[in-house]
């Protein structure tokens, strides 16, 4: 199993902990980008998902007190996000 991490985890202590837990580290190394290539600025999938969910104010502030109501709103927000991604492709 692999563990993908950014440059903040490239130290020796972090790598030792990762290998002790049975993972193969895939950690981006510190240093400049490859010569002749511009650096790639990509957002992680989780960051993109969080920014999509943060557009829904009711989820961001968490007005709902009951767990079931909050979970239903999360599912509804996920469905709306998927619809927004798929609708331009279909239309």
N, C-alpha and C positions, 0 to 999 in steps of 0.2 A: 504494500500500500504506500502511496506517495503523499507527501505533505507539501503543498505549494505555499510559499511565504514570500514576503517582500524583503527588501534590504535591511529592515530593522532586526531581522532574526538571523543574520549571517555570522554572528559571533560564535566562538567555540562552545560556550556554555549552552547556548540554545541548540546547537547542532547535536551536542551530546545528549540532551534531554530527548530530542526527537528520535535519535537512533535507539536510545534505551527503551522507548515505548514501541519499537518495532516498525517505525516508518522510515521510508527512504526520502531524505530531504531534497526538495527541488527549490532552492533558495536563490534568489537573484543576488548576484555578487555586487559589492560596492565598487565604485570606480566609474570612469566616464563611459559613455556609450561607444559602440564600435566606430572606428574612424570611417568617414564617408557615408554614414547613415544617420539620419535625424533620429532623435529619441522618440519612442512611441509613447504617447500619452493615452493610456487605456484605463478605464474604470473597471473595478472588479464587479462581477455579476451581483454580488450582495449589495454593493453601494448603489448600483442602478436600481435594484429592487426597493431598497429603502427610500430612495428619492421618489420613486413612483408612489409608494404608499404614503409618504409624507404630504402628498398633494391632497389627501383626504383629511380635512381638518378634524373631523369627528374622531378619526383614529389617532391622529397626532396628539390631540389633547386628552383623549380617552375619557369621554363623557360617560360612557356606559359603565355601570357598576357591576352588572352580572357578567360572568365569564361567557355564558352561552350567547348573550347579545353581542358582546365584543367579537367573539369568534365568527358569528354570522356576518357582522360587518366586514371583518377581514376577508371572508370568502367572497362577499359581494364586491369589495374593492379589487380583489384579485381577478374576478370575472370581468369587471369593467376595464381593468388594465389590459387583460388579454384581448378583449373586444376592440380596444383602441389600436392594438398592434395588428390584429388580423383584418379589421374592417378596411383599411386602405389597400391591402393586398387583394381582397375580394372585389372591391368596387372599382 
